[in-house]
Amino acid sequence: MRILIAEDDQVLADGLLRALRNSGAAVDHVTDGDQADAALMANSEFDLLIWIWDYPKCTGWRCSNGCVRGDQPCKC
């Protein structure tokens, strides 16, 4: 399973990364909405996206809508 975590709280991200990697998942981590957007555009093989809803640069809502509309090559 390939997972993208978009989380700017490093303590929370570290806990998620550790738990998911220990379970055998391949996990990528970004810290803001623009990075999440770029990661989604660069890699359409994510099985799961975990992100905070309200980024200063790109909201989770905008990224989610991009996936649903097909603006971003992710599976929703």
N, C-alpha and C positions, 0 to 999 in steps of 0.2 A: 504494500500500500504506500502511495506517495502522498504526502501531506504538506501543505503550505500553511505556516503560521505567520500571521501578520499581527504583531503585538509589540507595542513600544515600552511596556513595563518589563524590564529585563528579568526581574525576579520571577514574575509569572511565566514569562517565556521560557526561562531556564527549567522550571518545573515541568511545563508541558513537553519541552524538548526531551528531557531526561525520561519521562514516563513513556512517551510515544516511541522513542528510540529503543528503550528497554523492551518494548513489546514487539520489536522487529520492524517498525515502520521506517521508511526513508522520509526524513523531515527536513524541509527548508524553512528558514526563518528570515523575515524582513521586518523592518521597524517602522515603516510608514506606508501610507496609501499609494504613493507614487511607486515605491518599490514593489508593492503587491501587484499593482497594475502591470508593471514591467515584467514581473515574474510570470504572471498569467499569460501575457502576450508571448513570452519566450518559450513557455512550456505548457502544453495542453494536456499533459499526462497526470495532473493532480487528481487524486481520488477524493480528497477532502480539503476544504479551506476553512481555517479557523482565524477569524479576525475580529478586532474591536470594531464597533459600529461607527464611531465618530472620530475619524482622523482629521487633522488640520488640512492635509493636502488632497486627500481623496477619501471620501467616506466609504464605509463598507456598503452602504446603500448603492452608491454609484457603481462600485465594482460588481456588486450582485446583479444590478440591472444590466450591466455590460455582458455578463455571462448569460443571462436569460435572453437578452435580445440577440446574442450572437456576435456582439462587438468584440468579445474576447473569446479565444478558443479554449474554453474550459467546459467541463461536463457538469451541468447543474441538474 
